[in-house]
Amino acid sequence: MSSHNITILQINDLHGYLEPHPELIRAGDQSVFTTLGGLARIATLYRQVRDETNGAVLALDNGDTFHGTFVAVQSKGAALAAPMNALGIDAMTAHWEFAYGPAGFKKLAAQLNYPVLAINCYDKSTGELVFKPYEVFERGGLRIGVIGMACPIVDKTMPPSFSEGIRFTIGREELPGWIERLRDVEAVDLVVVLSHLGFPQDVKLAREVDGIDVLVSGHTHNRMAAPVIENGAIIFQSGCHGAFIGRLDLEVRDRKVVAHTHRLIPIDESLAEEPAMRSLVEEALAPHRTMLNEVVGHTKTGLDRYSMLSASMDDVLLEAIATAAGVDIAFSNGWRYGAPIPPGPVTMNDLWNMIPMNPPVSVVDVTGSEICALLEENLERAFAADPFDQMGGYVKRCRGLNLYIKVENPRGRRIDRLFVAGRPVEPDMTYRVAFVTAQGVPSKYGRNRRDLDIRAIDALRSYFAEKTPLRLGPQRTVMAV
């Protein structure tokens, strides 16, 4: 039987980044800032690949696309609809798109020329799927079935408004039935799973579920220079912010992948900007450029959010909200998104990239035992031995304490030592802490919770105005021992 070729192009976790932006590249013992990304460059790459393969291309998006920058959040994702349509995406799944509420996301999805796919997102009242479970594409002489799996943590760790009326599952139990349908009823040559579970979860999924040819992974922002093969499934992921595009070339014969090659392609200056996409991007950003380009300070220290235990970008955010609240202790969520800020000027655009939701700065009174409980809860979500129990981003960001952890310890036993203001935490003592969003300090913890009359962006702006030029020394807040 003759073989056929198909190319899969992946963009994952774009987080609203329309233009080239700073990224951090690790090489040996060095971390180097470089400019990558931009939809106009990506459009050029996609056109080149489509021309090269005579259109035998499947362009897939793992979600976390329409949230993460000022223009994305302020428009509830709508500003990105035209550019993403122009990119020629074939299908997507989702995560932060639910930030606009299920109704808001459905409104956004209706503006797209391609389907949102999810086998694990159910209407609570009817039990029906909220989105299509799969789509079949005919490309390069092949029938390709694409199954979507949305991020399962939306109704578990994120604000309740994100999932109102909707129930999410991992999708492990449902997936075999959909694969069987694609193979036996739809007679596909190739089964592709488009997932926003995260790389550890996807590896476990592929290990447990037979029949997956390709698993296009998202959520955890892994820059994979080479795919992983698990139970016959080719798994790959391509970073975040559109800084890289993943390309997987497949040779398929008799409904089996007989050969594959993979590239992680940097979206750098070697790719010219496609004029039509450049115009769409400019149209989306033009009304906001004056505000976003305003310089609010300078930093001598490069700021980023690319470390598990703590990160300089979050250190600044915590300093700003603690200062605004007049307290010593502060918490925020361990978000993964947010492009790095190299040494030099800091703009309003940088502040909005740090925390695009711009929540109020909040305070709450918590006991020492509650601090331990919320930290243990977060550590389990970050380091659970079962990948399906891992829910969230990096370790919770902290200020005003010193936390020593045993990552390998079992659930509820990872805190080795905890000090507050240099002294061992006192379980019965009450501490006033500042935080942003309920992910910083979940609502089940503490008393006297209230929002202050200042939001995160204003707190950051005031902090940079006071501290410019900013110099950060090493922070020893969370340490693995």
Secondary structure as GFF3:
##gff-version 3
##sequence-region A 1 481
A	DSSP	beta_strand	4	11	.	.	.	ID=ss1
A	DSSP	beta_strand	21	27	.	.	.	ID=ss2
A	DSSP	beta_strand	30	36	.	.	.	ID=ss3
A	DSSP	alpha_helix	39	52	.	.	.	ID=ss4
A	DSSP	beta_strand	57	61	.	.	.	ID=ss5
A	DSSP	alpha_helix	70	74	.	.	.	ID=ss6
A	DSSP	three_ten_helix	78	80	.	.	.	ID=ss7
A	DSSP	alpha_helix	81	87	.	.	.	ID=ss8
A	DSSP	beta_strand	91	92	.	.	.	ID=ss9
A	DSSP	three_ten_helix	96	100	.	.	.	ID=ss10
A	DSSP	alpha_helix	101	109	.	.	.	ID=ss11
A	DSSP	beta_strand	121	123	.	.	.	ID=ss12
A	DSSP	beta_strand	134	139	.	.	.	ID=ss13
A	DSSP	beta_strand	142	149	.	.	.	ID=ss14
A	DSSP	alpha_helix	154	157	.	.	.	ID=ss15
A	DSSP	three_ten_helix	160	163	.	.	.	ID=ss16
A	DSSP	beta_strand	166	168	.	.	.	ID=ss17
A	DSSP	alpha_helix	175	184	.	.	.	ID=ss18
A	DSSP	beta_strand	190	195	.	.	.	ID=ss19
A	DSSP	alpha_helix	199	208	.	.	.	ID=ss20
A	DSSP	beta_strand	214	216	.	.	.	ID=ss21
A	DSSP	beta_strand	228	230	.	.	.	ID=ss22
A	DSSP	beta_strand	233	236	.	.	.	ID=ss23
A	DSSP	beta_strand	244	253	.	.	.	ID=ss24
A	DSSP	beta_strand	256	266	.	.	.	ID=ss25
A	DSSP	alpha_helix	275	285	.	.	.	ID=ss26
A	DSSP	three_ten_helix	286	288	.	.	.	ID=ss27
A	DSSP	alpha_helix	289	292	.	.	.	ID=ss28
A	DSSP	beta_strand	295	299	.	.	.	ID=ss29
A	DSSP	alpha_helix	312	325	.	.	.	ID=ss30
A	DSSP	beta_strand	329	332	.	.	.	ID=ss31
A	DSSP	beta_strand	344	347	.	.	.	ID=ss32
A	DSSP	alpha_helix	348	354	.	.	.	ID=ss33
A	DSSP	beta_strand	360	367	.	.	.	ID=ss34
A	DSSP	alpha_helix	368	383	.	.	.	ID=ss35
A	DSSP	three_ten_helix	387	389	.	.	.	ID=ss36
A	DSSP	beta_strand	397	399	.	.	.	ID=ss37
A	DSSP	beta_strand	401	405	.	.	.	ID=ss38
A	DSSP	beta_strand	415	420	.	.	.	ID=ss39
A	DSSP	beta_strand	423	424	.	.	.	ID=ss40
A	DSSP	beta_strand	430	436	.	.	.	ID=ss41
A	DSSP	beta_strand	447	455	.	.	.	ID=ss42
A	DSSP	alpha_helix	456	467	.	.	.	ID=ss43
A	DSSP	beta_strand	478	480	.	.	.	ID=ss44
###
